Structures are given as C-alpha cells and as structure tokens.
Amino acid sequence: MPDLPTSARDWLTTLARYREPSTRRSLSELGATLIPFLLLWGLSWMALSVSAWLAVALAILNGGFLVRIFIIQHDCGHGSFLANRTAQDWVGRCLGVLTLTPYAVWRRTHAIHHAHHGDLDQRGIGDVLTLTIEEYRARGWWGRLMYRLYRNPVVLFVLGPSYLFLLQNRLPFGLMKSGWRYWTSAMGTNAMIGITVGLLIWFGGFWPVLLIYLPTSLIAATLGVWLFYVQHQFEDTHWSKGEDWQLHEAALEGSSHYILPQPLRWFSGNIGIHHVHHLYSRIPFYRLPEVIRYGRGQVDELQGSPPAVRGGVRA
C-alpha cells in the first residue's frame, strides 16, 4: 500500500487522481435518477384517482430522488459532472427548475461557502448562522431569543427549508451588486417554474400541485438542509479567525464523514463523504467512495487531529 498523505494539503495531489468524470457514468447516473423521478410523478398523479394519501406517500418517496437530482446539480456547479462545461451548465440550469434553485445564484453562493467555511470573519452567505459563545452573550434578550428560534429544529428543518426554496431562492438579494447573470438565472428559473406549475394546474387542477409537487419539493428541501447541517455542525468542527484560518484544514476538519446505510447513501449521492468533497470539490459524487477505499478510512484520522479551538475562539 502506498504511503498516505499526512496533512490536508498533502492530500490534494492524491485526490486529483479522482477528479475526472466519466461522461458515460455521469449520464447513466442522471438517467437512473431522472427516469424513476418522472415515473413516480406519473404514478402519484394516477394515484390521485384512487387515494389522496397514496398520492402524497408516493410524492414523499419521490423526495429522495429529488435530493439526488440536487446532488447532480451540485456537481454541475462544481464543474465535476461532465467534461463539457457548456453541456454541464445547461444540465444544471434545467435541474434547477426541478429543485427550485436558480443554478448560477446557487453556484455563486455555494462557492462562497466552500471558500470561507469555518472562517468566523466570513459568515452569512451559503451557511447556517452560527455564533460564538462570546457573540451570543453579547446579544440582548431579543437577539438571543431570535437566535434560539432560528436554531430550533422546527424552524431549521421545517419552516426554514420551505422559506429557502419557495421564497428566498426566487430573488438573489445577496448578489444584487454582483451582475446581471444572477438575476437572469433567478428570473429564468422562476419563469420555468411558473410554466411548470401552470401546466400542472391546466391539466390537473390544484390537487397535483398541493398533493404531489409541494410535498416532493418540501421533503427534499428538508432532507437537504438536514444533510447540510449535520455535515458542518458537530462537536469538534473547525472554526477560527483571521490568520488562524487555513482553507485546507478548515475543509477537512470542518466537514463530517456522515456514514449512511444504503440506499440512503445512493439517494444522497455520497454527499456524506463531505470532508473529502470540501477538500477537493472537483471529484464527481460517484467517485468519492473510491477515495475512502484508497485510504482504507485513514483520511478520517486527519479530521479533528488539531484542536477544535482556534485563535482562542470556540464556536
């Protein structure tokens, strides 16, 4: 067995071996996700004539496929799904209509997340609001109450995902000064979503929207936010300030390896191998397990080896 890298930066050369996507594999993964998603949509619609509860149950199950569609869109945003960048971006834009996520807007905010995760001086875009103990104590009772409400599971995993995907994603307020392309992405996605919902109402009335479209979208949104949360919010996660913050160490130490059973690993597109993904985001999601097999799990030993407190600041 070859010698394993001993630091986060040293792993980059090793991980670069896994960055090249296979067009055939990528397209097969896309087909294996989209085809069942559309079939379940059709079955849910047919089930409306039998039982509304059956239609909702099928729609909820379909939320798992929508999570996987989001993972594919996510890889497109990282440039890791197809070798042809133009085709990749159009796949991402089209999938964004299904996931209710404007492709260019999300790609930009997610890039900010990757570039600054764990940096206490660069919070607020593409992350879950996290305060240090000192910041929390410095707030008045109203500020503390608002923070506790924000972090409440009902808000974070039920109301929050609904707000994020149904409302916040419709307008790119955080990128208002960043150029026209983000508004074009948001408005173009909104227009296609409007056409899709309009056609559903035209052909089936409001019930397909209320009992199939919304449950599928909201279940996927909740699952997605939950995954994002547990991948960065854990006991020994990495937070630091200023000169104490290092990109590669933050990527590895601030992201978890969330081991899921099959088939959840399949539905989540191996995104639980999040520490590897953050360290080298150009690796296609279907190649992430290869890294774990190569290292025989020893990549995990690098996580948390430095102390979780950096620069005298504890998150």
ChimeraX attribute file (.defattr): number of C-alpha atoms within 10 A of each C-alpha:
attribute: neighborCount
match mode: 1-to-1
recipient: residues
	/A:1	5
	/A:2	6
	/A:3	6
	/A:4	14
	/A:5	16
	/A:6	12
	/A:7	14
	/A:8	19
	/A:9	14
	/A:10	12
	/A:11	17
	/A:12	15
	/A:13	11
	/A:14	15
	/A:15	19
	/A:16	13
	/A:17	10
	/A:18	16
	/A:19	18
	/A:20	16
	/A:21	19
	/A:22	16
	/A:23	13
	/A:24	10
	/A:25	13
	/A:26	19
	/A:27	13
	/A:28	12
	/A:29	17
	/A:30	17
	/A:31	12
	/A:32	12
	/A:33	19
	/A:34	17
	/A:35	12
	/A:36	13
	/A:37	21
	/A:38	13
	/A:39	12
	/A:40	20
	/A:41	20
	/A:42	15
	/A:43	15
	/A:44	27
	/A:45	23
	/A:46	14
	/A:47	17
	/A:48	18
	/A:49	10
	/A:50	11
	/A:51	12
	/A:52	16
	/A:53	13
	/A:54	18
	/A:55	26
	/A:56	23
	/A:57	17
	/A:58	21
	/A:59	27
	/A:60	23
	/A:61	17
	/A:62	25
	/A:63	27
	/A:64	24
	/A:65	24
	/A:66	28
	/A:67	24
	/A:68	26
	/A:69	26
	/A:70	24
	/A:71	20
	/A:72	27
	/A:73	28
	/A:74	22
	/A:75	22
	/A:76	25
	/A:77	25
	/A:78	19
	/A:79	21
	/A:80	23
	/A:81	33
	/A:82	22
	/A:83	14
	/A:84	11
	/A:85	14
	/A:86	10
	/A:87	13
	/A:88	20
	/A:89	20
	/A:90	14
	/A:91	19
	/A:92	25
	/A:93	22
	/A:94	16
	/A:95	24
	/A:96	25
	/A:97	19
	/A:98	18
	/A:99	24
	/A:100	22
	/A:101	28
	/A:102	29
	/A:103	27
	/A:104	21
	/A:105	22
	/A:106	21
	/A:107	21
	/A:108	16
	/A:109	18
	/A:110	18
	/A:111	16
	/A:112	17
	/A:113	20
	/A:114	18
	/A:115	16
	/A:116	21
	/A:117	27
	/A:118	28
	/A:119	20
	/A:120	18
	/A:121	13
	/A:122	14
	/A:123	17
	/A:124	14
	/A:125	17
	/A:126	18
	/A:127	18
	/A:128	17
	/A:129	11
	/A:130	17
	/A:131	14
	/A:132	13
	/A:133	11
	/A:134	11
	/A:135	11
	/A:136	15
	/A:137	12
	/A:138	11
	/A:139	12
	/A:140	9
	/A:141	11
	/A:142	9
	/A:143	13
	/A:144	15
	/A:145	12
	/A:146	11
	/A:147	16
	/A:148	13
	/A:149	13
	/A:150	16
	/A:151	16
	/A:152	12
	/A:153	13
	/A:154	11
	/A:155	15
	/A:156	18
	/A:157	19
	/A:158	18
	/A:159	14
	/A:160	19
	/A:161	23
	/A:162	19
	/A:163	14
	/A:164	15
	/A:165	19
	/A:166	16
	/A:167	11
	/A:168	15
	/A:169	18
	/A:170	19
	/A:171	17
	/A:172	21
	/A:173	13
	/A:174	14
	/A:175	16
	/A:176	11
	/A:177	9
	/A:178	12
	/A:179	9
	/A:180	10
	/A:181	12
	/A:182	24
	/A:183	20
	/A:184	15
	/A:185	22
	/A:186	22
	/A:187	16
	/A:188	16
	/A:189	25
	/A:190	20
	/A:191	13
	/A:192	16
	/A:193	18
	/A:194	13
	/A:195	12
	/A:196	15
	/A:197	16
	/A:198	15
	/A:199	12
	/A:200	16
	/A:201	14
	/A:202	10
	/A:203	9
	/A:204	13
	/A:205	13
	/A:206	15
	/A:207	15
	/A:208	23
	/A:209	17
	/A:210	12
	/A:211	22
	/A:212	26
	/A:213	23
	/A:214	18
	/A:215	21
	/A:216	26
	/A:217	24
	/A:218	22
	/A:219	22
	/A:220	26
	/A:221	28
	/A:222	21
	/A:223	19
	/A:224	21
	/A:225	18
	/A:226	16
	/A:227	16
	/A:228	18
	/A:229	16
	/A:230	14
	/A:231	20
	/A:232	23
	/A:233	16
	/A:234	12
	/A:235	9
	/A:236	19
	/A:237	22
	/A:238	28
	/A:239	24
	/A:240	22
	/A:241	16
	/A:242	12
	/A:243	8
	/A:244	12
	/A:245	20
	/A:246	15
	/A:247	18
	/A:248	19
	/A:249	20
	/A:250	25
	/A:251	27
	/A:252	27
	/A:253	26
	/A:254	24
	/A:255	31
	/A:256	26
	/A:257	20
	/A:258	16
	/A:259	13
	/A:260	14
	/A:261	8
	/A:262	9
	/A:263	9
	/A:264	13
	/A:265	16
	/A:266	15
	/A:267	18
	/A:268	24
	/A:269	23
	/A:270	23
	/A:271	25
	/A:272	23
	/A:273	23
	/A:274	24
	/A:275	24
	/A:276	26
	/A:277	22
	/A:278	23
	/A:279	23
	/A:280	23
	/A:281	23
	/A:282	21
	/A:283	25
	/A:284	26
	/A:285	24
	/A:286	18
	/A:287	16
	/A:288	23
	/A:289	12
	/A:290	12
	/A:291	18
	/A:292	15
	/A:293	11
	/A:294	14
	/A:295	16
	/A:296	11
	/A:297	10
	/A:298	14
	/A:299	22
	/A:300	18
	/A:301	9
	/A:302	15
	/A:303	24
	/A:304	18
	/A:305	10
	/A:306	12
	/A:307	11
	/A:308	17
	/A:309	14
	/A:310	16
	/A:311	12
	/A:312	8
	/A:313	14
	/A:314	15
	/A:315	20
